[in-house]
């Protein structure tokens, strides 16, 4: 009888590393080097052909290491291991989440193309789509994040030369889930034998533990690895995951743009992968307690959190179909406006007033004036980002202490 396949929580402790090649070191060392030696001129030739996209690698071929801008053992170990949860073939590690997203977009989008994107998205992506891509003749068209299939089909029919659909699910900061299957169906309708329409999904908020976009047809899954995957607010990195065919193309762009991660950052991510599932499950447990507290507080107008009945029937149905958990990101609206929100933000003690998310400490921020300040007032209104909205990323502190801190802060509102 054969052994059962190893689960991700086991795979990430050994995949991609042979201790015998590193003096028996139980944990991988940092390969702090800029360049690598070739065994022969032919090996060097083949490595560069693959790095610059001049030819495809042969089945099972492992290209020789060239230069840390191109590849590095620590980077490759992260790429080998992180795919375990998403069930995808390959990954590319980047110097930031925006590095992963922008490099992926510029790998596949050309002048005259259109990318459809769910609205709202992270502020940096918002700026990339609305202000930067148009400079290169690429149109970016936003649609409501909670669009159903009929609405998305109707929207897509009004656009020309669609090359990609980009989803952020849940949406930042409204926590609305996108319908991944509907987007896949629309991408298939728009595709032709000569022109494949790709589905890109930013899975940072839920993944890779509580959401697997691949199961619903995503071609590429994107992460800010700064967040849960890094998990300690001490690194900046990004990831793109997908088929080897697509990731090899993205890696060629990464080589030319110089957006690869560095070995020290990759080593820190390797350190973090072993506790990723444990951290996210514990953070979710605390987040659910905080959500229940906020839902019952008289000074809280609305709570946004995946799976809640107040998110609406369509959202609840999507949650049940697409997610195995709710995660640890919570948005809520205080009764009032910016002034009341600021009073709460200035009154908290255990919550850290800072952007980012997914770290071991609990962070709190004001999306309208911080992460999404680049949006116009009308864009914020359409996206559902009000002046009274606050976003929390729940960490690993004792939830009783966090609830007591919120109680104190809400008393000041």
CORBEL-V108869 format. One record per residue. PHI is phi in degrees with one decimal (NA if undefined). Layout:
PHI + PHI
This chain:
NA + -77.3 + -75.3 + -68.9 + -57.4 + -70.1 + -81.6 + -52.9 + -63.8 + -91.7 + -58.1 + -71.7 + -91.1 + -138.3 + -60.5 + 82.5 + -140.2 + -114.6 + -56.3 + -65.0 + -86.1 + -133.3 + 58.2 + 77.6 + -59.6 + -64.2 + -117.2 + -56.8 + -75.4 + -84.3 + -91.8 + -86.8 + -143.6 + -87.7 + -135.8 + -130.2 + -85.5 + -93.0 + -76.0 + -158.0 + -63.9 + -63.6 + -62.0 + -62.7 + -59.8 + -64.8 + -62.4 + -71.7 + -60.5 + -71.8 + -61.3 + -99.3 + 71.2 + -79.1 + -155.8 + -85.3 + -69.8 + -73.0 + -55.1 + 79.6 + -74.2 + -108.6 + -62.1 + -66.7 + -70.0 + -115.8 + -165.1 + -65.9 + -67.0 + -94.8 + -158.8 + -156.9 + -56.2 + -65.1 + -62.7 + -66.5 + -65.4 + -59.1 + -62.7 + -66.7 + -86.9 + -68.5 + -72.3 + -58.7 + -76.8 + -78.4 + 69.6 + -106.8 + -78.1 + -149.0 + -143.2 + -129.9 + -93.9 + -126.3 + -73.2 + -165.2 + -61.9 + -65.7 + -62.0 + -65.7 + -70.0 + -66.8 + -65.3 + -64.8 + -60.7 + -77.9 + -73.4 + -114.1 + -93.8 + -129.6 + -52.4 + 96.5 + -78.6 + -125.2 + -113.8 + -89.5 + -136.9 + -69.7 + -123.2 + -90.7 + -132.6 + -52.0 + -57.4 + -64.9 + -68.1 + -54.4 + -66.0 + -59.3 + -72.5 + -82.9 + -120.4 + -94.3 + -56.8 + -59.5 + -64.1 + -103.9 + 76.2 + -106.8 + -88.6 + -120.2 + -117.7 + -85.2 + -132.7 + -57.4 + -58.8 + -95.3 + -61.8 + -86.3 + -62.0 + -61.6 + -65.0 + -69.0 + -62.4 + -63.1 + -65.3 + -64.4 + -63.8 + -87.2 + -107.0 + -118.1 + 55.0 + -69.7 + -111.7 + -154.6 + -117.3 + -114.5 + -120.4 + -117.9 + -140.6 + -67.5 + -73.2 + -100.2 + -111.7 + -80.3 + 66.6 + -77.6 + -82.9 + -91.0 + -83.3 + -66.1 + -64.9 + -64.1 + -64.1 + -62.2 + -63.1 + -68.0 + -59.6 + -66.6 + -62.2 + -83.4 + -75.5 + -129.5 + -56.6 + -91.6 + -140.3 + -84.2 + -95.0 + -91.2 + -106.9 + -109.7 + -129.7 + -81.8 + -109.3 + -60.7 + -67.2 + -108.1 + -95.3 + -91.2 + -84.1 + -106.1 + -152.9 + -129.1 + -57.3 + -55.7 + -66.0 + -116.2 + 100.7 + -64.1 + -80.9 + -135.8 + -115.2 + -116.0 + -139.3 + -85.0 + -71.6 + -55.9 + -81.4 + -63.0 + -63.0 + -74.8 + 78.0 + -129.2 + 54.1 + -128.5 + -153.6 + -129.4 + -163.5 + -143.2 + -140.4 + -124.2 + -124.8 + 177.4 + -72.9 + -60.0 + -58.8 + -77.5 + -67.1 + -61.2 + -67.0 + -65.6 + -66.0 + -63.6 + -61.4 + -58.3 + -60.0 + -76.5 + -83.1 + 68.6 + -102.2 + -66.9 + -78.9 + -99.8 + -63.8 + -65.3 + -63.7 + -60.0 + -62.9 + -63.5 + -65.8 + -56.2 + -58.6 + -81.3 + -61.5 + -64.0 + -107.7 + -55.8 + -63.8 + -63.3 + -62.5 + -65.4 + -67.2 + -69.0 + -62.9 + -62.2 + -57.2 + -69.4 + -60.5 + -64.2 + -67.7 + -67.0 + -59.3 + -63.0 + -63.8 + -64.3 + -61.9 + -99.3 + -90.0 + -66.8 + -95.9 + -106.6 + -84.1 + -158.4 + -120.0 + -112.1 + -159.2 + -54.5 + 95.8 + -69.3 + -61.4 + -70.6 + -75.7 + 106.1 + -59.9 + -63.2 + -66.1 + -64.2 + -64.2 + -62.4 + -59.9 + -65.2 + -83.6 + -103.0 + -123.4 + -104.2 + -165.3 + -100.5 + 81.2 + -129.2 + -101.8 + -133.6 + -117.8 + -148.3 + -114.6 + -81.0 + -74.3 + 132.9 + -139.6 + -58.7 + -59.7 + -68.0 + -62.3 + -65.6 + -60.0 + -64.9 + -61.6 + -79.7 + -96.9 + -67.7 + -119.4 + -85.8 + -75.4 + -94.5 + -78.2 + -164.5 + -82.1 + 81.4 + -169.6 + 81.4 + -86.5 + -76.7 + -100.2 + -84.0 + -113.2 + -139.6 + -154.4 + -114.8 + -54.8 + -60.8 + -111.3 + -121.2 + -63.9 + -119.5 + -67.9 + -72.3 + -75.6 + -71.9 + -59.4 + -70.0 + -63.6 + -64.2 + -60.8 + -64.4 + -82.3 + 84.3 + -102.3 + -93.5 + -68.1 + -98.8 + -86.7 + -129.0 + -114.9 + -120.2 + -112.6 + -80.0 + -101.2 + -111.8 + -68.2 + -64.7 + -62.0 + -61.6 + -68.2 + -66.9 + -66.5 + -63.0 + -64.9 + -64.6 + -58.5 + -60.2 + -67.6 + -66.5 + -62.0 + -85.7 + -80.3
